[in-house]
Amino acid sequence: MKRTTLSKWSGLIVALILLASSLLSGCQQEKVLKIGFITEQTGVDAYVGPASVPALQDRIDEINAKGGIGGYKLQLIVYDTRSEVTDAVAVTKRLIDQDKVVAIIGPSWSAAAIPIADIVDAAKVPAIATTASNVNVTVKEDGTLHPYMFRVCFIDPYQGYAQADFAYNKLGLRKAALLTDVASPYTVGLHQFFENHFKELGGEIVAKEGYTQGDTEFRAQLAKIKDSGADLLVMDAYTYKDVGLAAQQAEALGLDIQIMAGDGVFVPELLEMAGPQLEGAIVTTGVSEESPEFAEFNAAFEAKHGVKANIYTYYGLDALMAIEYAIGEAAKKGPVTPTAVRDALETMKDVQLFTSVVTMEPDTHNPHNKPLLIMTIKNGKWELLETFQPQ
Amino acid sequence: MELFIQQLVSGISIGAIYSLLAVGYALVYSVYNFTNWAFDAFMAFGAFIAFTSISSLFLPFWAAGAISIVLTIILAVSAEKLAYSPLRARKAPRLFMMISAMGVNLAIVNIINLIYGGTFRKFPVDALQPIFIGNVSIGRTDLVAGGISFVVLALLWAFLYRTRWGLGVRASSIDILTASLMGINNNGVAIVVFTLTGILSSVAGIFYGIKYAVYPMMGMVTIKAMIASIVGGLGSLPAAIVGSMILGILETMVSGYISSTYRDLFSFLFLIVILLFFPNGLMGKSVEEKL
């Protein structure tokens, strides 16, 4: 008997709460746009998410505190990809179907960005890849554009080209060995363009070795590279662990060689892992945590969140600021829909983002003329050698 | 020739790490007939405990190792008491045991990830310089790790074959039900087996951490060890070691002389061929001679 009374009461309370909440939402009428962010919070690349999510949330809070953009408040919805392509695809679908986001930030790697490009095209929701630099992220194999996929980093050919150019012309190296993560489109893409340009210049590729992500043992490959007489080891790994371990094992094998890597490994953790072994190594990247322009941001970010900012933080902010711009432009013309945001992103011209001023190339959806930095490790610290600008 | 010897040395040192892990798999499999997927979480746990003991508590290496072994034993025995033994008591199918083990594994790895984050850390001991014989480098860390692995495995063998408790474990591995009818304490055997598992995974985790790096997903290597123990002959300790050495050397030789890109393809194709001819593994024995 007592039980029935209780359930009656609770039923009444629930009904009242529902009524109250529907009345409240009726009078507020606040317009909210949801922005999705898919990032790596667990799994092998779990160093990406924790350094990006707080930065993006801070920026969103700031915008909302100032009244939003074009009459809209923003809401960030973050999902973990677990560093797996299947999960990245699943959470993208969830952002589109359930959360009805207006735009998506991420993912950070090409193997996930390529399948996601097809999904966002079909759903007509724009996505901005942060550090996915394979050509086919925004342009399909047959050369046609993915209309809803964009990116804020430079593309592989550009970085591979620059590495070959720098190694041949500036360092005077002629015999290169490639150590490639064969399961990563990022590494494979970079090495293809490195090889083409290095050969074009007159250099020789004396060893081509491979491994797959998750491997920790490189001595077999390094022993062969030592045997090949190479004077340059190009290892554009996606994960800094690979380069750190290879550098340690190269030293253990007595292999004294110039190491060169791409922006995938440009994180402070690499120095803690294998700083001494990587002294003098060359790493190409789009932005640098060491640049004085970011010093103030870095200090404030670490003090507030207890995490060091890294390039994934900066590129994540680049993507968010591009979306802010696009929402503002779209709002001037009418209701902000995913398609309106896409149109504004495509025609973006000379817009100041976090790392640089960006103009979007309408035919490739890549940022035009994004500067590339040639970094080195000196006394266990990152140091800028020079800035490389495309012709 | 120099290249060949270098590859052989690397292969043996990889095989030594696989051995410790493969023996751990073989031990649990031979007694309980299920694959303890939580093994890789125990390994990462052992490595992180030693890592923290040195980097945060500033303990010497031997003390950190001892703490790591003790805590990993506690973890392994707790997993047995909380996740496996209740299932066995209810006569759950073996598949459920494996799924339970996967759950334990995911839970521990994710907790480690929450506490430490996903970064790759250098184990805080000074790297030992390798010894060079001609142009061939032999890692001093490998020698130490190999030596300690050998001692641990020898002690394990002595325990199993020279003590009453060892006899109990061996009897249980043949038929756990009959063994308990003969008066062997089932719960005691379970504690012994998981204590040994804890020791092996902690030692393997520490050496893997020193040789490579300490990170939550470091246990992924145990899949190789499991394959090694299958190829050797599941459930047999010497077979697990032989299988590990074969896999370690095979991988390096395939990388060195066939193709590093297709290393896993060729290595595992070869292993499939072995299993086609020796379905019980190379040294697979009949039930009476398990362990």
Interface residues (C-beta under 8 A of the other chain):
Chain A: E40 T42 G43 V44 D45 A46 Y47 P50 T180 V182 K208 E209 G210 Y211 T212 G214 T216 E217 R219 A220 Q221 A223 K224 D227 Y240 K241 G244 L245 Q248 A252 L253 G254 E269 E272 M273 A274
Chain B: L3 Q6 Q7 S10 G11 I14 N110 N113 G117 G118 T119 F120 R121 K122 A127 P130 F132 N135 S137 G139 Y212 A213 Y215 P216 M217 M220 V221 E251 T252 M253 S255 G256 S259 S260 T261 Y262 R263 D264
